Amino acid sequence: MRRLIYLLLLAGVIYAGWYYLSAATNRPIRVPLIADSRVAISKVIVGSRSPEFQLERGDVTDTGEDRWVVSRKQKLLYGQDGRIRRLLEDLTTAVSDSLVTGSPNRTLERRVVELRGPGYREVFTFYFGQAPAGAVFVQFDGAGATLALPATANRWLREYFTFDAYREPRLLNVSPEAVDSIFVMRRDSILWGITAGDMRQAAQRFIASNTAAYADHFDEIAHQDRAFATIELYTQGTPRQIQVFRDSLWPQPYVLVGEDYPRRSLGYASLR
């Protein structure tokens, strides 16, 4: 009987401890991520163990909308205004769902995000659990408290806080299904061409490859002497051109740059 009483007391202590820790580490609390949603953010700097990049507000369009530029070292990306506006809206409307004591697990993927604006500067450290529904924690610079955000914020890591989220592997603004012939030209000579059959796969590979890596080592101005060939993709007799540059010392010896997106370059191991 005495042993049973001891076991019941021990079970009660364990339950009380578990209840206390649960209550202390997951207290419901709704706090806006940005205290004043009217803050005019003009720069977002993202950095952690991966290379830092930034989003910076630029000129205003004729319709009154802000233009933004995404930059990392010498690489500049344009045309991502809509995505950046969604980021700002998500940041200014985000609300926590609980307060967590202690620090998040340091093995979680981390992003340090700095927001700047006129008279405003705030630094956050985000910790992302495993996608798609992993927990998301955030700490304010200089504050010991940790907030838990709704798990839906996990998508931020992929959509906003990686540089590649702001660029697309597309070299021409044309549908692969519309291409009726492909020629690879070197000066006035045809290296090879496709004029019949189903060429969608070949056209897709050059227009918007799903496997080619971004050629960040390529400099459009400095590497003009590496010009190698031109790929011409015809749609109803109208050619669309992709410039090919080649250097055997590059990670991928061929670099392709399309006429519709001149600042975008992809690396290829082979043209066939």
C-alpha positions as CSV (number, residue, x, y, z in Angstrom):
1,M,0.0,0.0,0.0
2,R,2.8,2.4,0.9
3,R,4.5,1.7,-2.4
4,L,1.3,2.5,-4.2
5,I,1.0,5.9,-2.4
6,Y,4.6,6.7,-3.3
7,L,4.0,5.9,-7.0
8,L,0.8,8.0,-7.0
9,L,2.7,10.9,-5.4
10,L,5.5,10.5,-8.0
11,A,3.1,10.5,-10.8
12,G,1.5,13.6,-9.5
13,V,4.8,15.4,-9.3
14,I,5.7,14.4,-12.8
15,Y,2.3,15.6,-14.1
16,A,2.6,18.9,-12.3
17,G,6.1,19.4,-13.7
18,W,5.0,18.6,-17.2
19,Y,2.0,20.9,-16.9
20,Y,4.2,23.8,-15.6
21,L,6.7,23.4,-18.3
22,S,4.1,23.2,-21.0
23,A,2.3,26.3,-19.7
24,A,5.6,28.2,-19.3
25,T,7.0,27.4,-22.7
26,N,3.8,27.8,-24.8
27,R,1.7,30.7,-23.5
28,P,-0.8,32.0,-26.0
29,I,0.1,35.6,-26.8
30,R,-0.7,37.7,-29.9
31,V,1.9,40.3,-30.7
32,P,2.4,42.0,-34.0
33,L,5.8,41.3,-35.6
34,I,6.0,45.0,-36.5
35,A,4.4,47.3,-33.9
36,D,3.4,50.0,-36.4
37,S,2.1,48.7,-39.7
38,R,2.4,52.2,-41.2
39,V,6.2,51.9,-41.2
40,A,7.6,52.7,-44.6
41,I,10.2,50.0,-45.2
42,S,12.7,50.9,-47.9
43,K,15.3,48.2,-47.4
44,V,15.3,44.5,-46.4
45,I,18.6,42.9,-45.7
46,V,18.7,39.1,-45.4
47,G,21.8,37.3,-44.1
48,S,22.8,34.2,-42.1
49,R,25.2,31.4,-42.9
50,S,24.2,31.8,-46.6
51,P,25.4,34.8,-48.7
52,E,23.7,38.0,-47.7
53,F,21.4,39.8,-50.2
54,Q,19.1,42.8,-50.0
55,L,15.9,44.2,-51.3
56,E,16.0,48.0,-51.9
57,R,13.2,50.4,-52.9
58,G,14.0,52.3,-56.1
59,D,12.1,54.5,-58.4
60,V,8.3,54.9,-58.6
61,T,6.4,53.9,-61.7
62,D,4.1,56.1,-63.7
63,T,1.2,54.4,-61.9
64,G,2.6,55.3,-58.5
65,E,3.9,51.8,-57.6
66,D,7.4,51.3,-56.1
67,R,10.1,49.5,-58.0
68,W,12.5,47.3,-56.1
69,V,15.9,45.8,-56.9
70,V,17.2,42.6,-55.5
71,S,21.0,42.5,-55.2
72,R,23.8,40.1,-54.1
73,K,27.3,41.2,-54.7
74,Q,27.4,42.3,-58.4
75,K,24.1,40.5,-59.3
76,L,21.1,42.7,-59.7
77,L,17.5,41.4,-60.2
78,Y,14.5,43.4,-61.3
79,G,10.9,42.7,-62.0
80,Q,10.1,41.2,-58.5
81,D,8.0,44.1,-57.2
82,G,4.9,42.0,-56.7
83,R,6.7,39.4,-54.7
84,I,8.3,42.0,-52.5
85,R,5.0,43.8,-51.9
86,R,3.6,40.4,-50.6
87,L,6.6,40.1,-48.3
88,L,6.1,43.5,-46.8
89,E,2.4,42.8,-46.4
90,D,3.1,39.5,-44.7
91,L,5.6,41.1,-42.3
92,T,3.4,44.0,-41.4
93,T,0.4,41.8,-40.7
94,A,2.1,38.9,-39.0
95,V,1.0,38.2,-35.5
96,S,2.5,35.6,-33.1
97,D,0.4,32.8,-31.5
98,S,2.5,32.1,-28.4
99,L,5.5,33.1,-26.2
100,V,8.3,30.6,-25.8
101,T,10.8,30.7,-23.0
102,G,14.4,30.0,-23.7
103,S,16.1,29.9,-27.2
104,P,15.0,27.9,-30.2
105,N,17.0,24.8,-31.2
106,R,20.2,26.2,-32.8
107,T,20.1,23.4,-35.4
108,L,17.1,24.9,-37.1
109,E,17.6,26.8,-40.3
110,R,18.2,30.5,-39.4
111,R,17.7,33.8,-41.2
112,V,18.7,37.2,-39.8
113,V,16.4,39.8,-41.4
114,E,17.0,43.6,-41.0
115,L,14.3,46.1,-41.9
116,R,15.1,49.7,-42.6
117,G,13.1,52.8,-43.3
118,P,13.0,56.5,-42.5
119,G,13.7,56.6,-38.7
120,Y,13.2,52.9,-38.4
121,R,15.5,49.9,-38.0
122,E,14.6,46.5,-36.6
123,V,16.5,43.2,-36.7
124,F,14.8,39.8,-36.4
125,T,16.2,36.3,-36.2
126,F,13.9,33.7,-37.7
127,Y,14.3,29.9,-37.0
128,F,12.5,27.6,-39.4
129,G,11.5,24.0,-38.6
130,Q,11.2,21.4,-41.3
131,A,8.9,22.4,-44.1
132,P,6.1,22.6,-44.9
133,A,4.5,22.7,-41.4
134,G,7.4,23.0,-39.1
135,A,7.4,25.6,-36.3
136,V,8.7,29.1,-36.9
137,F,10.3,31.1,-34.1
138,V,11.4,34.7,-34.1
139,Q,13.6,36.8,-31.8
140,F,13.9,40.5,-31.7
141,D,17.4,42.0,-31.6
142,G,18.4,42.6,-28.0
143,A,15.3,40.9,-26.5
144,G,15.5,37.6,-24.7
145,A,11.9,36.6,-25.5
146,T,11.1,34.2,-28.4
147,L,7.8,34.3,-30.2
148,A,6.3,31.4,-32.1
149,L,4.6,32.3,-35.4
150,P,1.9,30.3,-37.1
151,A,3.3,27.3,-39.0
152,T,2.1,28.9,-42.3
153,A,5.0,31.3,-42.0
154,N,7.4,28.4,-42.8
155,R,6.9,29.2,-46.5
156,W,8.7,32.6,-46.0
157,L,12.0,30.8,-46.0
158,R,11.4,29.5,-49.6
159,E,9.4,32.5,-50.9
160,Y,11.2,35.5,-49.4
161,F,14.4,34.7,-47.5
162,T,16.5,33.0,-50.2
163,F,18.0,34.8,-53.1
164,D,16.9,32.3,-55.7
165,A,13.3,32.9,-54.8
166,Y,13.6,36.2,-56.7
167,R,14.8,34.9,-60.0
168,E,13.5,32.4,-62.5
169,P,15.4,30.0,-64.8
170,R,13.8,31.5,-67.9
171,L,15.8,32.9,-70.8
172,L,13.1,33.7,-73.4
173,N,9.5,34.9,-73.0
174,V,8.1,32.3,-75.4
175,S,6.2,29.0,-75.0
176,P,8.2,25.9,-75.9
177,E,5.1,24.5,-77.7
178,A,5.3,27.4,-80.1
179,V,8.8,26.7,-81.3
180,D,8.9,25.0,-84.8
181,S,12.7,24.9,-85.4
182,I,16.0,25.4,-83.5
183,F,19.4,26.3,-84.9
184,V,22.7,26.7,-83.2
185,M,24.8,29.1,-85.2
186,R,28.5,30.0,-85.0
187,R,29.1,33.0,-87.1
188,D,27.6,32.0,-90.5
189,S,27.8,28.3,-89.9
190,I,25.1,26.0,-88.6
191,L,26.6,23.7,-85.9
192,W,23.4,21.7,-85.7
193,G,19.6,22.2,-86.0
194,I,16.2,20.6,-85.4
195,T,13.5,21.3,-88.0
196,A,11.1,18.4,-87.6
197,G,9.5,16.2,-84.9
198,D,8.6,17.0,-81.3
199,M,11.1,19.6,-80.2
200,R,9.3,20.7,-77.1
201,Q,11.8,19.1,-74.8
202,A,14.8,20.7,-76.6
203,A,13.0,24.1,-76.7
204,Q,12.1,23.8,-73.0
205,R,15.7,23.1,-72.1
206,F,16.9,26.3,-73.7
207,I,13.9,28.6,-72.8
208,A,13.4,27.6,-69.2
209,S,15.6,24.8,-68.0
210,N,14.7,23.0,-64.7
211,T,18.2,21.7,-64.2
212,A,20.7,24.4,-65.3
213,A,22.5,26.3,-62.5
214,Y,22.6,30.0,-62.3
215,A,25.9,31.3,-63.7
216,D,26.8,33.8,-61.0
217,H,30.4,33.8,-62.1
218,F,29.4,35.3,-65.5
219,D,29.9,39.0,-66.2
220,E,28.0,40.2,-69.3
221,I,30.5,43.0,-70.0
222,A,33.8,41.5,-69.0
223,H,33.2,38.2,-70.8
224,Q,32.1,39.4,-74.2
225,D,35.4,37.9,-75.6
226,R,34.0,34.4,-74.7
227,A,31.1,34.7,-77.2
228,F,30.8,31.3,-78.8
229,A,27.5,30.9,-80.7
230,T,23.9,31.9,-81.0
231,I,20.9,29.7,-80.5
232,E,17.9,30.7,-82.7
233,L,14.5,29.4,-81.8
234,Y,11.9,30.1,-84.5
235,T,8.2,30.6,-83.9
236,Q,6.3,31.0,-87.2
237,G,9.4,32.2,-89.0
238,T,10.4,34.7,-86.3
239,P,13.7,34.0,-84.5
240,R,14.3,34.5,-80.8
241,Q,18.0,34.5,-79.8
242,I,20.0,33.2,-77.0
243,Q,23.7,34.1,-76.8
244,V,26.1,31.3,-75.9
245,F,29.4,32.1,-74.1
246,R,32.1,29.4,-73.6
247,D,35.1,29.0,-71.4
248,S,36.5,25.5,-70.5
249,L,37.6,26.8,-67.1
250,W,34.1,27.8,-66.0
251,P,32.2,25.4,-63.6
252,Q,29.8,24.8,-66.5
253,P,31.7,25.6,-69.8
254,Y,28.7,27.1,-71.6
255,V,26.7,30.1,-70.3
256,L,23.4,31.1,-72.0
257,V,21.9,34.6,-71.9
258,G,18.5,35.2,-73.5
259,E,17.4,38.4,-75.3
260,D,14.3,38.8,-73.1
261,Y,16.2,38.6,-69.8
262,P,19.7,40.0,-70.4
263,R,20.7,40.0,-66.7
264,R,19.8,36.3,-66.3
265,S,22.5,33.7,-67.2
266,L,22.4,29.9,-66.9
267,G,25.3,27.5,-67.0
268,Y,25.3,24.3,-69.2
269,A,27.7,21.4,-69.4
270,S,26.6,20.7,-73.0
271,L,24.5,22.3,-75.7
272,R,23.1,18.9,-76.8
